[in-house]
Structure formats: C-alpha cells, structure tokens
C-alpha cells in the first residue's frame, strides 16, 4: 500500500456551540421565503396553508 499523508481533523465552529440565534436563522431564510412567495401564487397560498396548519394544531 502507498503511504499517504494523515487526514486532518474537520474544523468545527470556533464560536459558540454550533447553534444560530433564531433571529439570524430567520434572516437567512427570509429571502428564499420571499422568492417562493412571489413564484408560487402569492399571499393566498400562504394564508391558506397557515390557516390549515392552525386548524391542525388547534385540534
């Protein structure tokens, strides 16, 4: 077998425990949500889905 260089350890996040603040996660997802909102039918679909989820959780 050929001698190869040892593998280096995978670098982990240096700050924090690897979790994002919920506000940061929301700000990261918001542009994609807006794009999907514009591409797929607009506010009517969002309100329909939100009301369906609300009814499911209300049971």
C-alpha positions in Angstrom: 0.0 0.0 0.0 1.1 3.5 -0.7 2.0 5.8 2.3 -0.4 8.8 2.3 -0.5 11.9 4.5 -2.6 11.6 7.6 -6.0 13.2 7.4 -6.6 16.4 9.3 -9.4 16.8 11.7 -12.5 18.5 10.3 -12.7 22.0 11.7 -15.7 22.8 13.9 -17.2 26.1 14.6 -14.9 28.2 16.7 -17.5 30.4 18.2 -20.5 29.3 20.3 -21.8 25.8 20.4 -22.7 25.5 16.7 -26.2 26.9 17.1 -27.5 30.1 15.5 -29.7 32.6 17.1 -33.3 32.2 15.9 -33.3 35.7 14.5 -30.2 35.0 12.5 -31.8 31.8 11.1 -34.9 33.8 10.2 -33.0 36.5 8.4 -31.2 33.8 6.4 -34.4 32.0 5.4 -36.4 35.2 4.7 -35.0 35.9 1.1 -35.9 32.4 0.0 -39.3 32.6 1.6 -40.0 35.9 -0.3 -38.8 34.4 -3.6 -41.0 31.3 -3.1 -43.9 33.6 -2.2 -43.6 35.6 -5.4 -43.0 32.5 -7.6 -45.9 30.3 -6.2 -49.1 32.2 -6.2 -48.6 34.9 -3.6 -50.3 35.6 -0.3 -53.4 33.5 -1.0 -51.4 30.2 -0.8 -49.6 31.3 2.3 -52.7 32.3 4.1 -54.4 29.0 3.1 -51.5 26.9 4.3 -51.2 28.9 7.5 -54.9 28.5 8.3 -54.7 24.8 7.6 -51.8 24.4 10.0 -53.6 26.5 12.6 -56.6 24.2 12.4 -54.5 21.1 12.7 -52.7 22.5 15.8 -56.0 23.7 17.3 -57.4 20.2 17.5 
